Amino acid sequence: MGIKRNVLPFQIITLAVHGDVLAVNQVVKHFEPYIIKLSQKTLFDETGTPHIHVESDVRRTLETKLIVAILKFELM
């Protein structure tokens, strides 16, 4: 059995593409776990213990790129 994934409703995608702020926020929220995963960096303290750190600049950059891509997207 495959992995069950949540899919954004087409109506939300359509509203987001047309610039609806709430819909764009929902799309960004939907992709938030993936964005956080891509923004993670492993840092080591003085004893060598690894700690996961989310780079806020990388996270904001990815969110901005997602928003720009949403607004440029063309539905046929």
VOLUMTOR-822301 format. One record per residue: x, y negated, z negated of N, C-alpha, C, O in turn; residue in one letter; residue number from 1. Coordinates in steps of 0.05 Angstrom, whole numbers, plus 5000, padded with zeros to 4 digits. Example, Ala and Ser with C-alpha at 12.3 -4.5 7.8 and 13.67 -1.06 7.14 Angstrom:
<nodes>
node n_east: 5264, n_north: 5114, n_up: 4844, ca_east: 5246, ca_north: 5090, ca_up: 4844, c_east: 5264, c_north: 5066, c_up: 4844, o_east: 5285, o_north: 5066, o_up: 4831, res: a, n: 1;
node n_east: 5257, n_north: 5045, n_up: 4858, ca_east: 5273, ca_north: 5021, ca_up: 4857, c_east: 5258, c_north: 4999, c_up: 4843, o_east: 5268, o_north: 4977, o_up: 4839, res: s, n: 2;
</nodes>
This chain:
<nodes>
node n_east: 5017, n_north: 5023, n_up: 5000, ca_east: 5000, ca_north: 5000, ca_up: 5000, c_east: 5018, c_north: 4975, c_up: 5000, o_east: 5038, o_north: 4974, o_up: 4985, res: m, n: 1;
node n_east: 5010, n_north: 4955, n_up: 5016, ca_east: 5027, ca_north: 4931, ca_up: 5019, c_east: 5023, c_north: 4912, c_up: 4996, o_east: 5006, o_north: 4916, o_up: 4979, res: g, n: 2;
node n_east: 5039, n_north: 4891, n_up: 4997, ca_east: 5037, ca_north: 4870, ca_up: 4976, c_east: 5013, c_north: 4853, c_up: 4982, o_east: 5009, o_north: 4844, o_up: 5005, res: i, n: 3;
node n_east: 4997, n_north: 4848, n_up: 4962, ca_east: 4974, ca_north: 4830, ca_up: 4965, c_east: 4984, c_north: 4801, c_up: 4962, o_east: 4996, o_north: 4794, o_up: 4942, res: k, n: 4;
node n_east: 4978, n_north: 4785, n_up: 4982, ca_east: 4987, ca_north: 4757, ca_up: 4981, c_east: 4963, c_north: 4739, c_up: 4983, o_east: 4943, o_north: 4744, o_up: 4997, res: r, n: 5;
node n_east: 4964, n_north: 4717, n_up: 4968, ca_east: 4943, ca_north: 4697, ca_up: 4969, c_east: 4947, c_north: 4681, c_up: 4995, o_east: 4969, o_north: 4673, o_up: 5002, res: n, n: 6;
node n_east: 4925, n_north: 4676, n_up: 5008, ca_east: 4926, ca_north: 4661, ca_up: 5033, c_east: 4909, c_north: 4635, c_up: 5029, o_east: 4888, o_north: 4636, o_up: 5017, res: v, n: 7;
node n_east: 4920, n_north: 4613, n_up: 5039, ca_east: 4906, ca_north: 4588, ca_up: 5037, c_east: 4882, c_north: 4589, c_up: 5056, o_east: 4884, o_north: 4598, o_up: 5078, res: l, n: 8;
node n_east: 4859, n_north: 4579, n_up: 5047, ca_east: 4836, ca_north: 4578, ca_up: 5065, c_east: 4841, c_north: 4559, c_up: 5089, o_east: 4855, o_north: 4539, o_up: 5086, res: p, n: 9;
node n_east: 4830, n_north: 4566, n_up: 5112, ca_east: 4835, ca_north: 4551, ca_up: 5136, c_east: 4825, c_north: 4522, c_up: 5132, o_east: 4837, o_north: 4503, o_up: 5143, res: f, n: 10;
node n_east: 4804, n_north: 4518, n_up: 5117, ca_east: 4793, ca_north: 4492, ca_up: 5113, c_east: 4813, c_north: 4474, c_up: 5098, o_east: 4816, o_north: 4450, o_up: 5105, res: q, n: 11;
node n_east: 4828, n_north: 4485, n_up: 5079, ca_east: 4848, ca_north: 4470, ca_up: 5065, c_east: 4871, c_north: 4462, c_up: 5084, o_east: 4880, o_north: 4439, o_up: 5084, res: i, n: 12;
node n_east: 4879, n_north: 4481, n_up: 5100, ca_east: 4900, ca_north: 4476, ca_up: 5120, c_east: 4892, c_north: 4454, c_up: 5139, o_east: 4907, o_north: 4435, o_up: 5145, res: i, n: 13;
node n_east: 4867, n_north: 4455, n_up: 5149, ca_east: 4857, ca_north: 4435, ca_up: 5167, c_east: 4856, c_north: 4407, c_up: 5154, o_east: 4865, o_north: 4388, o_up: 5166, res: t, n: 14;
node n_east: 4846, n_north: 4406, n_up: 5130, ca_east: 4846, ca_north: 4380, ca_up: 5116, c_east: 4874, c_north: 4369, c_up: 5111, o_east: 4878, o_north: 4345, o_up: 5114, res: l, n: 15;
node n_east: 4892, n_north: 4387, n_up: 5104, ca_east: 4920, ca_north: 4378, ca_up: 5099, c_east: 4933, c_north: 4367, c_up: 5124, o_east: 4946, o_north: 4347, o_up: 5124, res: a, n: 16;
node n_east: 4929, n_north: 4381, n_up: 5147, ca_east: 4940, ca_north: 4372, ca_up: 5172, c_east: 4929, c_north: 4345, c_up: 5180, o_east: 4943, o_north: 4329, o_up: 5193, res: v, n: 17;
node n_east: 4904, n_north: 4339, n_up: 5172, ca_east: 4892, ca_north: 4314, ca_up: 5178, c_east: 4898, c_north: 4292, c_up: 5157, o_east: 4886, o_north: 4271, o_up: 5158, res: h, n: 18;
node n_east: 4915, n_north: 4299, n_up: 5138, ca_east: 4925, ca_north: 4279, ca_up: 5119, c_east: 4910, c_north: 4277, c_up: 5092, o_east: 4915, o_north: 4258, o_up: 5077, res: g, n: 19;
node n_east: 4892, n_north: 4295, n_up: 5086, ca_east: 4878, ca_north: 4294, ca_up: 5061, c_east: 4898, c_north: 4299, c_up: 5038, o_east: 4911, o_north: 4321, o_up: 5037, res: d, n: 20;
node n_east: 4901, n_north: 4280, n_up: 5020, ca_east: 4921, ca_north: 4282, ca_up: 4999, c_east: 4917, c_north: 4306, c_up: 4981, o_east: 4936, o_north: 4319, o_up: 4974, res: v, n: 21;
node n_east: 4892, n_north: 4311, n_up: 4973, ca_east: 4886, ca_north: 4333, ca_up: 4955, c_east: 4893, c_north: 4360, c_up: 4968, o_east: 4904, o_north: 4378, o_up: 4956, res: l, n: 22;
node n_east: 4887, n_north: 4362, n_up: 4994, ca_east: 4893, ca_north: 4387, ca_up: 5009, c_east: 4923, c_north: 4391, c_up: 5012, o_east: 4933, o_north: 4413, o_up: 5009, res: a, n: 23;
node n_east: 4938, n_north: 4369, n_up: 5018, ca_east: 4967, ca_north: 4371, ca_up: 5020, c_east: 4979, c_north: 4380, c_up: 4993, o_east: 4996, o_north: 4397, o_up: 4992, res: v, n: 24;
node n_east: 4968, n_north: 4369, n_up: 4971, ca_east: 4978, ca_north: 4377, ca_up: 4945, c_east: 4972, c_north: 4406, c_up: 4939, o_east: 4989, o_north: 4420, o_up: 4927, res: n, n: 25;
node n_east: 4949, n_north: 4416, n_up: 4949, ca_east: 4943, ca_north: 4445, ca_up: 4945, c_east: 4963, c_north: 4462, c_up: 4961, o_east: 4971, o_north: 4483, o_up: 4951, res: q, n: 26;
node n_east: 4970, n_north: 4454, n_up: 4985, ca_east: 4989, ca_north: 4469, ca_up: 5001, c_east: 5016, c_north: 4469, c_up: 4987, o_east: 5029, o_north: 4490, o_up: 4985, res: v, n: 27;
node n_east: 5025, n_north: 4446, n_up: 4977, ca_east: 5051, ca_north: 4445, ca_up: 4963, c_east: 5050, c_north: 4462, c_up: 4938, o_east: 5069, o_north: 4476, o_up: 4932, res: v, n: 28;
node n_east: 5028, n_north: 4461, n_up: 4924, ca_east: 5025, ca_north: 4478, ca_up: 4900, c_east: 5026, c_north: 4508, c_up: 4907, o_east: 5037, o_north: 4524, o_up: 4892, res: k, n: 29;
node n_east: 5014, n_north: 4515, n_up: 4930, ca_east: 5014, ca_north: 4543, ca_up: 4939, c_east: 5043, c_north: 4553, c_up: 4943, o_east: 5049, o_north: 4576, o_up: 4937, res: h, n: 30;
node n_east: 5059, n_north: 4536, n_up: 4954, ca_east: 5087, ca_north: 4543, ca_up: 4961, c_east: 5107, c_north: 4537, c_up: 4938, o_east: 5131, o_north: 4542, o_up: 4941, res: f, n: 31;
node n_east: 5097, n_north: 4527, n_up: 4916, ca_east: 5114, ca_north: 4519, ca_up: 4894, c_east: 5132, c_north: 4542, c_up: 4884, o_east: 5156, o_north: 4537, o_up: 4880, res: e, n: 32;
node n_east: 5122, n_north: 4567, n_up: 4880, ca_east: 5141, ca_north: 4588, ca_up: 4870, c_east: 5164, c_north: 4593, c_up: 4890, o_east: 5186, o_north: 4598, o_up: 4881, res: p, n: 33;
node n_east: 5158, n_north: 4592, n_up: 4916, ca_east: 5179, ca_north: 4597, ca_up: 4936, c_east: 5199, c_north: 4573, c_up: 4936, o_east: 5223, o_north: 4578, o_up: 4938, res: y, n: 34;
node n_east: 5189, n_north: 4549, n_up: 4933, ca_east: 5206, ca_north: 4526, ca_up: 4933, c_east: 5224, c_north: 4527, c_up: 4908, o_east: 5248, o_north: 4521, o_up: 4910, res: i, n: 35;
node n_east: 5213, n_north: 4534, n_up: 4885, ca_east: 5229, ca_north: 4537, ca_up: 4861, c_east: 5251, c_north: 4558, c_up: 4864, o_east: 5273, o_north: 4555, o_up: 4856, res: i, n: 36;
node n_east: 5243, n_north: 4581, n_up: 4876, ca_east: 5262, ca_north: 4602, ca_up: 4881, c_east: 5285, c_north: 4593, c_up: 4898, o_east: 5308, o_north: 4599, o_up: 4893, res: k, n: 37;
node n_east: 5279, n_north: 4578, n_up: 4919, ca_east: 5300, ca_north: 4567, ca_up: 4937, c_east: 5317, c_north: 4546, c_up: 4923, o_east: 5340, o_north: 4541, o_up: 4931, res: l, n: 38;
node n_east: 5307, n_north: 4533, n_up: 4903, ca_east: 5321, ca_north: 4511, ca_up: 4889, c_east: 5337, c_north: 4521, c_up: 4865, o_east: 5351, o_north: 4505, o_up: 4853, res: s, n: 39;
node n_east: 5337, n_north: 4546, n_up: 4859, ca_east: 5351, ca_north: 4557, ca_up: 4836, c_east: 5381, c_north: 4559, c_up: 4841, o_east: 5390, o_north: 4566, o_up: 4863, res: q, n: 40;
node n_east: 5396, n_north: 4555, n_up: 4820, ca_east: 5424, ca_north: 4557, ca_up: 4820, c_east: 5432, c_north: 4570, c_up: 4794, o_east: 5422, o_north: 4563, o_up: 4773, res: k, n: 41;
node n_east: 5451, n_north: 4589, n_up: 4795, ca_east: 5460, ca_north: 4602, ca_up: 4770, c_east: 5484, c_north: 4587, c_up: 4760, o_east: 5504, o_north: 4584, o_up: 4774, res: t, n: 42;
node n_east: 5482, n_north: 4578, n_up: 4735, ca_east: 5504, ca_north: 4564, ca_up: 4722, c_east: 5514, c_north: 4582, c_up: 4699, o_east: 5498, o_north: 4597, o_up: 4687, res: l, n: 43;
node n_east: 5539, n_north: 4580, n_up: 4692, ca_east: 5551, ca_north: 4596, ca_up: 4671, c_east: 5561, c_north: 4577, c_up: 4649, o_east: 5574, o_north: 4557, o_up: 4654, res: f, n: 44;
node n_east: 5554, n_north: 4585, n_up: 4624, ca_east: 5564, ca_north: 4568, ca_up: 4601, c_east: 5593, c_north: 4576, c_up: 4595, o_east: 5605, o_north: 4593, o_up: 4608, res: d, n: 45;
node n_east: 5604, n_north: 4565, n_up: 4573, ca_east: 5632, ca_north: 4570, ca_up: 4566, c_east: 5637, c_north: 4599, c_up: 4558, o_east: 5660, o_north: 4607, o_up: 4559, res: e, n: 46;
node n_east: 5616, n_north: 4614, n_up: 4551, ca_east: 5621, ca_north: 4642, ca_up: 4544, c_east: 5616, c_north: 4660, c_up: 4568, o_east: 5619, o_north: 4685, o_up: 4565, res: t, n: 47;
node n_east: 5609, n_north: 4649, n_up: 4591, ca_east: 5604, ca_north: 4665, ca_up: 4615, c_east: 5576, c_north: 4675, c_up: 4618, o_east: 5570, o_north: 4690, o_up: 4636, res: g, n: 48;
node n_east: 5558, n_north: 4666, n_up: 4600, ca_east: 5530, ca_north: 4674, ca_up: 4602, c_east: 5516, c_north: 4659, c_up: 4624, o_east: 5517, o_north: 4634, o_up: 4625, res: t, n: 49;
node n_east: 5503, n_north: 4673, n_up: 4643, ca_east: 5490, ca_north: 4659, ca_up: 4665, c_east: 5463, c_north: 4647, c_up: 4657, o_east: 5449, o_north: 4658, o_up: 4640, res: p, n: 50;
node n_east: 5458, n_north: 4624, n_up: 4668, ca_east: 5432, ca_north: 4610, ca_up: 4663, c_east: 5422, c_north: 4601, c_up: 4690, o_east: 5437, o_north: 4590, o_up: 4707, res: h, n: 51;
node n_east: 5396, n_north: 4604, n_up: 4694, ca_east: 5383, ca_north: 4595, ca_up: 4719, c_east: 5376, c_north: 4566, c_up: 4716, o_east: 5363, o_north: 4558, o_up: 4696, res: i, n: 52;
node n_east: 5383, n_north: 4550, n_up: 4735, ca_east: 5377, ca_north: 4521, ca_up: 4735, c_east: 5363, c_north: 4514, c_up: 4761, o_east: 5372, o_north: 4523, o_up: 4783, res: h, n: 53;
node n_east: 5341, n_north: 4499, n_up: 4760, ca_east: 5328, ca_north: 4490, ca_up: 4784, c_east: 5339, c_north: 4462, c_up: 4790, o_east: 5336, o_north: 4443, o_up: 4775, res: v, n: 54;
node n_east: 5350, n_north: 4460, n_up: 4814, ca_east: 5361, ca_north: 4434, ca_up: 4823, c_east: 5338, c_north: 4416, c_up: 4832, o_east: 5325, o_north: 4422, o_up: 4852, res: e, n: 55;
node n_east: 5333, n_north: 4395, n_up: 4817, ca_east: 5310, ca_north: 4379, ca_up: 4823, c_east: 5312, c_north: 4364, c_up: 4849, o_east: 5292, o_north: 4360, o_up: 4863, res: s, n: 56;
node n_east: 5337, n_north: 4356, n_up: 4857, ca_east: 5340, ca_north: 4343, ca_up: 4883, c_east: 5333, c_north: 4362, c_up: 4906, o_east: 5320, o_north: 4354, o_up: 4925, res: d, n: 57;
node n_east: 5342, n_north: 4386, n_up: 4904, ca_east: 5336, ca_north: 4406, ca_up: 4925, c_east: 5306, c_north: 4411, c_up: 4926, o_east: 5294, o_north: 4413, o_up: 4948, res: v, n: 58;
node n_east: 5294, n_north: 4414, n_up: 4903, ca_east: 5265, ca_north: 4419, ca_up: 4901, c_east: 5249, c_north: 4396, c_up: 4914, o_east: 5231, o_north: 4401, o_up: 4930, res: r, n: 59;
node n_east: 5256, n_north: 4371, n_up: 4908, ca_east: 5242, ca_north: 4348, ca_up: 4920, c_east: 5246, c_north: 4347, c_up: 4950, o_east: 5228, o_north: 4340, o_up: 4965, res: r, n: 60;
node n_east: 5271, n_north: 4354, n_up: 4959, ca_east: 5276, ca_north: 4354, ca_up: 4987, c_east: 5259, c_north: 4374, c_up: 5002, o_east: 5248, o_north: 4369, o_up: 5023, res: t, n: 61;
node n_east: 5257, n_north: 4398, n_up: 4991, ca_east: 5241, ca_north: 4419, ca_up: 5003, c_east: 5211, c_north: 4412, c_up: 5003, o_east: 5197, o_north: 4417, o_up: 5023, res: l, n: 62;
node n_east: 5202, n_north: 4400, n_up: 4981, ca_east: 5174, ca_north: 4391, ca_up: 4981, c_east: 5169, c_north: 4370, c_up: 5002, o_east: 5148, o_north: 4370, o_up: 5015, res: e, n: 63;
node n_east: 5187, n_north: 4351, n_up: 5005, ca_east: 5184, ca_north: 4330, ca_up: 5025, c_east: 5184, c_north: 4341, c_up: 5053, o_east: 5168, o_north: 4333, o_up: 5069, res: t, n: 64;
node n_east: 5202, n_north: 4360, n_up: 5058, ca_east: 5203, ca_north: 4372, ca_up: 5085, c_east: 5177, c_north: 4388, c_up: 5090, o_east: 5168, o_north: 4388, o_up: 5113, res: k, n: 65;
node n_east: 5166, n_north: 4401, n_up: 5070, ca_east: 5141, ca_north: 4415, ca_up: 5074, c_east: 5118, c_north: 4395, c_up: 5080, o_east: 5102, o_north: 4400, o_up: 5098, res: l, n: 66;
node n_east: 5117, n_north: 4373, n_up: 5066, ca_east: 5096, ca_north: 4353, ca_up: 5071, c_east: 5099, c_north: 4342, c_up: 5099, o_east: 5079, o_north: 4338, o_up: 5113, res: i, n: 67;
node n_east: 5123, n_north: 4335, n_up: 5108, ca_east: 5127, ca_north: 4325, ca_up: 5135, c_east: 5119, c_north: 4346, c_up: 5155, o_east: 5106, o_north: 4339, o_up: 5175, res: v, n: 68;
node n_east: 5125, n_north: 4371, n_up: 5151, ca_east: 5118, ca_north: 4392, ca_up: 5169, c_east: 5087, c_north: 4395, c_up: 5170, o_east: 5076, o_north: 4400, o_up: 5192, res: a, n: 69;
node n_east: 5074, n_north: 4393, n_up: 5148, ca_east: 5044, ca_north: 4395, ca_up: 5147, c_east: 5032, c_north: 4373, c_up: 5164, o_east: 5014, o_north: 4378, o_up: 5180, res: i, n: 70;
node n_east: 5042, n_north: 4348, n_up: 5161, ca_east: 5031, ca_north: 4326, ca_up: 5175, c_east: 5037, c_north: 4326, c_up: 5205, o_east: 5023, o_north: 4313, o_up: 5221, res: l, n: 71;
node n_east: 5059, n_north: 4339, n_up: 5213, ca_east: 5066, ca_north: 4341, ca_up: 5241, c_east: 5053, c_north: 4365, c_up: 5255, o_east: 5052, o_north: 4367, o_up: 5280, res: k, n: 72;
node n_east: 5042, n_north: 4383, n_up: 5239, ca_east: 5031, ca_north: 4408, ca_up: 5250, c_east: 5007, c_north: 4402, c_up: 5267, o_east: 4990, o_north: 4386, o_up: 5260, res: f, n: 73;
node n_east: 5005, n_north: 4416, n_up: 5290, ca_east: 4982, ca_north: 4412, ca_up: 5308, c_east: 4965, c_north: 4438, c_up: 5308, o_east: 4975, o_north: 4459, o_up: 5314, res: e, n: 74;
node n_east: 4940, n_north: 4435, n_up: 5303, ca_east: 4921, ca_north: 4457, ca_up: 5305, c_east: 4909, c_north: 4458, c_up: 5333, o_east: 4903, o_north: 4437, o_up: 5344, res: l, n: 75;
node n_east: 4907, n_north: 4481, n_up: 5344, ca_east: 4896, ca_north: 4483, ca_up: 5371, c_east: 4866, c_north: 4489, c_up: 5370, o_east: 4854, o_north: 4492, o_up: 5391, res: m, n: 76;
</nodes>
